[in-house]
Amino acid sequence: MVKKYLMTPGPTPVPAAVACAQAADMISHRGREFHELFQYVSTTLREFIGTTREVYLLTGSGTSAMEAAVANVMSPGEKALVVRSGHFGNRWAEILKAYGVMVRAVDVEWGRAVNPKLVAERLAEDTAGEIRAVFVTFVDTSTGVVQNIEEIGGIVAETNALLVVDAVSGLGAMDYRMDEWNVDVTLSASQKSFMAPPGIAFISMSSKAWKVCERAKCPRYYLDLRKYRQWAEKFETPCTPAVSTLRALGKSLELMMEEGLANIYSRHEKMARATRAAVTALALRLFPLNPANVLTIIRPPDEIGADELRDHIARNYGVTLGGGQAQLKNRVVRIAHMGSVGPFDVITAISALEGALADKGFVVELGAGVAAAEEIFKET
Ligand SMILES: *Cc1c(COP(=O)(O)O)cnc(C)c1O
């Protein structure tokens, strides 16, 4: 048996206490115990989102909340500006098209952050105000890049357009301030930095977005946020939610509040810095130019396919790493450090990487990456 270590950018490792919380007795989603859980989860999530607005809980993966965002603030035939920053930026465009929205794109070279000025220019060109919303990805997990939401928010706030942010990756691990940054819609999900199993997504909207929601004409039923708003008054959801996953999320939020937001963010910053230092010490190339603190994406040596390396690591070392998506398929390896991660997770991943590179005949100084990571962890 090879002991397993999960280091993919979602789902992420679930702490035992969180896994156990899921196994508790089933409860009615129309009862008092559920109301308390609902209240705790939705109010605690506000702290991570940085909003005073209500947070609505959906049953589905992160993409369900992306779809909810589109269906609730857009009408068919309207125009939206999408920052296509990677695989998940493309997903915004696909969902919008599926709902009959006309997509205008700011295409960003994969691995780079968008220059917010490009968004400003596109909005300025739109003198008729036809662009109703700007869709962005906080951390595009396919490229490992973090976008400057604060600056984009300041630009969009000057217009009548809404700013919609997919924060599935990054939220809960990196500082995020929906209200302060003028974000109109923020969404995320349970299975990344929130250390819970997949199954719950959540979304919050500004009053500017709610006004648009009232007259938006995209068809919606299961994801109609007006219904969620009504039911939230009684601390319930319109239909049966994934009660067990919600219990798990409640537990992880308790753990996260115990650690404290500032500590969580600095821990992720340290994990990221250590991982980057380690792969740099191994002479591996980092993929993104503006790396986020939740994952490190590397380009293995050209002679070895990324998927072959990943597969070797999984089979022989038990460490599951993420592969490249879309145009990066078989070109990169993604090492996640989001959620329930500490120094020894990073060291494990780096050590496996060193071993596998050596197995494949590359000259690596065993321990060089681990030592570089340890230097970072030693800092106080
Ligand atoms: C994981 C992820 C999603 C959602 O994916 P699901 O599989 O639907 O949960 C969306 N956006 C980003 C940036 C992600 O990393």
The ligand as an SDF file (V2000), in Angstrom:
LIG
                    3D

 15 15  0  0  0  0  0  0  0  0999 V2000
  -12.7150   24.7820   -9.0370 C   0  0  0  0  0  0  0  0  0  0  0  0
  -13.0800   26.0590   -9.7060 C   0  0  0  0  0  0  0  0  0  0  0  0
  -14.3760   26.3260  -10.1580 C   0  0  0  0  0  0  0  0  0  0  0  0
  -15.5470   25.4350   -9.9720 C   0  0  0  0  0  0  0  0  0  0  0  0
  -15.4260   24.1730  -10.3430 O   0  0  0  0  0  0  0  0  0  0  0  0
  -16.4920   23.1090   -9.8570 P   0  0  0  0  0  0  0  0  0  0  0  0
  -15.8790   21.8560  -10.3210 O   0  0  0  0  0  0  0  0  0  0  0  0
  -17.7800   23.4300  -10.5060 O   0  0  0  0  0  0  0  0  0  0  0  0
  -16.5960   23.2480   -8.3560 O   0  0  0  0  0  0  0  0  0  0  0  0
  -14.6340   27.5540  -10.7110 C   0  0  0  0  0  0  0  0  0  0  0  0
  -13.6930   28.4760  -10.8250 N   0  0  0  0  0  0  0  0  0  0  0  0
  -12.4480   28.2750  -10.3880 C   0  0  0  0  0  0  0  0  0  0  0  0
  -11.4590   29.3620  -10.5210 C   0  0  0  0  0  0  0  0  0  0  0  0
  -12.1000   27.0610   -9.8190 C   0  0  0  0  0  0  0  0  0  0  0  0
  -10.8560   26.8620   -9.3900 O   0  0  0  0  0  0  0  0  0  0  0  0
  1  2  1  0
  2  3  1  0
  2 14  2  0
  3  4  1  0
  3 10  2  0
  4  5  1  0
  5  6  1  0
  6  7  2  0
  6  8  1  0
  6  9  1  0
 10 11  1  0
 11 12  2  0
 12 13  1  0
 12 14  1  0
 14 15  1  0
M  END
$$$$
